[in-house]
Amino acid sequence: MNKKTLLLFSLLSLIAGSASADDNDFKKYIPEVHGTFRGLYALSTENGQSRFYVANARLSAAGYVLPFADYYVQVDLCNQGKISILDCYGILKPAKGLQIMAGQTRVPLCIEATRSPHAYVFNNLASTVTFGNLRSVGIKAGYKVPGTTLYAEGGVFNATDMTDHSLWNSALTYSVKMNIATSIGLIPEIGFMSRVPGGYGKGVRLNQPQASLVWKSSHWDVEAEYVGRAYAGGKLSMSHSYFVFADYGFDVNTKWANRISVQGRFDGITKASNGLLDAAGEITETIPAYRRITLGTTASYKKGIAHVDFRINYEQYFYDDDDKPASPSFNNQINAGLTLYF
């Protein structure tokens, strides 16, 4: 037996011994692991071109450290061919209902952007993610008022990209949101984010108000959201993004599915800028305006938290005469997706 094998055997024996000595104490340190896979196929009805791609292959782990400290890590092993560390932060719980998260995490804004891939209602996300999809490094706090369903979350983050932790900059990103769940299934939310993309000298400050309303029942999921974008010191007028959708589901009893649902969505965005300065020191319109109608159906098999979804969508885009799609992905298309979650 070589030294490496002996060391590994000794480590496993130590772990096994610790578990035997106090099995319950050992188990609480075992991370809770979840995984999501989404594979898709898209066919453009504009030119007949198509593609297969892996939209997500995520693994997450959350665990206990101490009675007042937890952690959360999430990686995507194939986000359309790229590997990325999405979340990596520690959680402190100094008081009942209060948790403080420090590290790389989701900036709190936009219900569509914060929706996990296994909970997607459509294969492609709505237009509000263009303004609200942001992860960065910083600190945020969440507080649920004891005895109520009122929840507030806010934080301060770097202005730079989530993958760049080394740059120093005096610009910070600020974000806050608040929501409450009512007894009739309605969940209203309001939020606000202010940021300078890339930091001072690279962009102008973007001020973004957000409001949403969600209603859920045993059969229905109806949601609407608005996210705006105002450009401080810029010459562009305020931009707007929005969506409204309805999903109706019912239980079935078949070998491959135990729930079927149908969906419809209307979303859109006005002409907008990414907020970055060009060579002349100005911001320009970099995001074309569009409106879109999406229709779809989903067959799901759910058992506990695990589920398999097969989803088919048709997307119809509407552009003004002077606007063009940002990429072929924003053309009329049929797309089908398979989601696995455990």
N, C-alpha and C positions, 0 to 999 in steps of 0.2 A: 504494500500500500504506500503510494507516494505522499509527499507532504501536503499537496493540494487536496487530495482525496481525504486524508486524515483530518485536515482542517475543516473541510465541508462536513464530514461525518460528525465531528465534535460539535460544530455549530448546530446541526440538525438535532443532535442529542440534547444539547442545551435548551433549544426551543421546545422540544418534546417534553423535557423534564419540567420546564417552567409551566407548560400547559397542564401537565398532570398535577403539579402542585396547586395550581389555582386556575382551573379551566375557564371559569367565568371572567376572571381578571384578564386572562390572555386574550379571550375572544373580542373584548371591546377595543383592542388595538388593531384588529384585522380590518383593512380598508373595505369600504363598500364600493364595488366596482360596477360600472355600467358601460355598455357599448352601443353604438349606433352605426348602421351601415345604410347608405342611400346610393343606389345605382340607378342611372337614368338613361333614357334614349329620347332624342329630340329629332323631329322631322320638320323642316321648314316647308310650309305650303307656298312660300313665295318663289323658291328656286329649286325645290326638290332635294336639297342637300340635307345630310343628317349626320348625327354623331352619337356615339356612346361615351359616357363618362361617369366617373365615381364622384359624386358630389360631396360625400362625407364618409369617413371611416374613423369615428371618434371613440376614444376611450377616456373615461373619467374615473377618478378615485377620490373618495372623501373619507376622512378618518378622524378618530379621537386621539387627542394628545393628553389633555388634562380636563377636568370637569369644566374649565372655563376656556379651553383652547381646542380648536379643530383646524383642519386644513382641507384644501380642495385643489386638485390638479386635473386639467383636461387637455388632451392633445388630439389633433386631427392628423391621422397618418396618411390621408389622401384627400385633400381638399382640391378637387380637380387637378390631381397630379402633384400637389405640393404638400409638404409636411410642415405643420405649424403647431407651436405651443400656444394654446388659446388662453387658458387660465392657470394661474399658479399663485395662490395666496393663502395666508394664514387668517384664522378667524378667532377673535377674542369675544367673550361674552361676559362683560363686567357686571351686568344687571339684567333682571328679567325683562325680556322683550327687546333687549339691545344687543346688537352684534357689530363689531368693528372688523372690517376686512382690509388687509394691507397686502399689496403685491400687484400682479398683473391680473386685471379683472374687467368685466363688462362695465362700461360707463352707463349709469342708470338713465335711460331715455328710450321711448319707442317700444310699444308692446310687440310689434312685428319683429324688430331686431332682436329682442330678448327671448323670443320663442325658440326653444330647443329643436333641433332637426327632427327628432322623433315625434314632435308635436305639430309639425307642419300640416296645414290643411290643404295646401296646394304644392305642386312640385317646385314652383318658383315663388319667391317672396314678393310681397307688395312693394309699391314704389316708396313708401315711407322709410324703408331701410336705407335708401340713398342718403338721407339726412341723419338717420339715427343709429346706424350700425357702426359702433366704435368700441374698441377695447384699448386700454392704456394702462400704464403703471401709476399707481397712486394709492390713496386711502379713501375708503368710504364707510359710512355707517348706516345701518338700517335699524329702525325702531318700530315695533308693533305695540301700540298702546294697550296695556293690559285690560282685559275685559271688553275689548272692542275689536273690530276688524280693520281699523285704520292703520295703514302702514306708510311710513315715510322713509326715503332713502336719498342720500346725497353724498357727494365726494369731491375731491380735488385730485387732478391727474396731470401727468406730463402732457405737453403739447405735441411731442414727437410720436412717431409710430410705435406701436406696442413692441415691436421687435428691436427697437433701438433704445437701450437704457443708458447709454453713455453720454449723450449730448446734454450740455448745460444750456438752459434757456430761461429767460425771465417770464415767459408767457406760460400760463397754466390753463387747464381746462376745468370748468366748474359745471356741475350738473346736479339736479335735484328732481325728485318725482314724489307723488303722493297718490295713494288710491285707497278705496274702501269697498268692501264687499257688503252688499245689502241683502236683506232677507228674501227679496224677490228675484235674486239671481243677477242683479245689475252690479257691475263693477266700473265706476267712473274713475278716471285717472287724469292728472295734469302733471306737466313737467316742464323743465327749462334747462337748456345747455348753452354754454358760451365757451368758444374755443378759437384759437388761432392755429390753423393747420400748419404744422411744421415749426411753429414758433414765430416770434417777432422777426421781421425781415424776410420771411418766406410767404406770409399770407396776411389777410385781414381778419379781424375778429368776426366770427359768425355767431349770431344770437338766434337761438332756435326754441320757440315755444312749441309745446306738444299737448294734445288733449285726445283722450280716447274713451270709448264706452263699450263695454262687453256685457252680453246677456247670455247666460247658459241655462239650459234645462236638460231633462233626460233625453230629449230628442234634438233640441236646437242649440246651435252656437252661432250667435249673431254679433259681429264686431265692426266697429268703425274707428278710424284714427285720422288725425291731422297733425302734420309736423311742418312748421314754417322755417324759413331761413332768411334772416336779415343781415346785410353786409355793412358793417360799421366802417365808415370812411370810404366806401366804394360808390361807384356811380350806378350800380345795378339796383333795380327795384326788388322788393321782397319776393322770394320764391315760395311755392306751396307744393306740398305732396299730401296725398290722401288715399284712403281706401274704405270700402264698405263691403262686407261679405256675409253670406248666410250659408250655414251647413246644416242639413237635416239628416239624421241617422236613425236607423232602426235595427233591432236585433233579428238575426236569422239563425237557422240551425242547419248548417251544411258542414261537410268535411273540411273545406278550405277557408271558410269564413263564418264568423258569428256576428258580424255587424256590417251593414252596407250603408253608405252615406252618399249624398249628392251635394254639390257645392256650386255657388255662383259668386263672382266677385267683380266689382268695378273699381279701378284704381287709376291714378294718374299723377303727373308731376308737371309743373310749369317750367319754363326755361330757367336754368340755374347755373351757378358756378361752384367749382370745388374750393374756392376761396384762396387759391394759390396765386401768387404774383407772377406775371409773365416777364419777359426780358425788359419790357418797358416800364415795369413797376406797377402794372395795372392788373385788375382781375377781369376776366372775360367769361362769357357764357360757354361752359364746357359740357353742359348736360342738356340735351334736347328735350323739348316738351313732348309728352305723349299721353294718350288715354288708352285704357285696355279693358277688355271684357274677357274673363276667364270662366269657363264652364268645366265641370269635372265630376268624376265619381270615384269612390274609394271602397275597396273590399278589404276588411280587416279580420284578423283572427287574434283575439286577445285572451291571455291567460295570466292573471295577476298583473304584474307590471310589464311583462314581456308581451310583445305583439309584432305581427307581420302585417304590413300594409301594401297593397298594390293599387296604384293610383294612375288614372288617365285624365289629362287636361287638354283642352283646346284654348289657345290664346289668340285673340284678335286685337291688333294694335291699330291706333288711329293717330296719324301725324298731320300737323299743319303742312302746307305746301313747301315752306322754307326749312322744314326740319327733316333730319335724316336719323335713322336708328344709330345709337351709340355703338352697336356691334351687331353681327348677325343674330345674336341671342335675343335681340329685341325686335324680331320679325314675327309675323304670324306663324304659328307652329302647333303641332301636336306633340305632346311629350308624355312619356310613361315612366313611372318610377316604382322601384321596389325598396321598401324600408324595413329593416330588421332592428329591433330594439330589445335589449335584455338588461 
